[in-house]
Amino acid sequence: MAEGKEPEGEGKEPEGEAQPKRSSLKFIIIGVLVIVLGAGGFLGWNMFLKGSETEAQVSETTPKPTEPVETVSYPLDSFIVNLMDKSGSGKRYLKVGMILEIGNQEQGMVVSKYKPQIRDTILLLLSSRSFREINTMEGKLELKRALLSRINNILGEVIVTRLYFTEFVVQ
């Protein structure tokens, strides 16, 4: 019987040692899980907070589209000119209507003060163009840029921000 008790005693010792190893292993796994979940929660929380702070900063710095920008339209009378023709026959005519976009009423007064000079410049520029130059979309856009540049040059400062064609007829 003594021999039978020893194996039982020997069997009890490894079981007693195995239980503390299992419980310490459980604590280690639980500790690692708590750390991983805590770090994940911390990073997730920071991302959500930083995302909302960034959106708030962006919304503060960008202009709101509902705020109307004050501009004034200044219509010009229609222009009818002969287009430049290399053959000298002068068979093509151009009729153009324009509206100038300016910042405010005070600048409108400046534009009306220089209206004769503006009309003269427009007439000279339009009549110096040929049908081939203004027939394409690129040609029309180039004509707009040239007109805008010359008008602001006459005014001495950038008063006219945009120029719109309301009529554009070539005959």
Residue pairs with C-beta under 8 A, 6 or more apart in sequence:
70 103
70 104
71 101
71 102
71 103
71 161
72 101
72 102
72 103
72 104
72 105
72 107
72 108
73 99
73 100
73 101
73 102
74 99
74 100
74 101
74 102
74 108
74 111
74 112
74 160
75 97
75 98
75 99
75 100
75 166
76 97
76 98
76 99
76 100
76 118
76 119
76 122
77 97
77 119
78 95
78 96
78 97
78 167
79 94
79 95
79 96
79 97
79 98
79 119
79 122
79 123
79 126
80 93
80 94
80 95
81 93
81 94
81 96
81 123
81 126
81 127
82 90
82 92
82 93
82 94
82 127
83 90
83 92
83 93
83 94
83 126
83 127
83 129
83 130
83 131
83 134
83 170
84 127
84 128
84 129
84 130
85 91
85 92
85 130
85 131
86 130
92 131
92 170
92 171
93 170
93 171
94 126
94 129
94 134
94 168
94 169
94 170
94 171
95 167
95 168
95 169
95 170
95 171
96 126
96 165
96 167
96 168
96 169
97 165
97 166
97 167
97 168
98 122
98 147
98 163
98 164
98 165
98 166
99 163
99 164
99 166
100 111
100 151
100 160
100 162
100 163
100 164
101 160
101 161
101 162
101 163
101 164
102 108
102 111
102 159
102 160
102 161
103 159
103 161
107 159
110 155
110 159
111 118
111 155
111 159
111 160
114 154
114 155
117 154
118 151
118 154
121 150
121 151
121 154
122 147
122 150
122 151
125 143
125 146
125 147
125 150
126 143
129 139
129 143
131 170
132 139
133 139
133 142
133 143
134 140
134 143
134 170
135 170
140 165
140 168
144 163
144 165
147 163
148 160
148 162
148 163
151 160
151 163
152 158
152 159
152 160
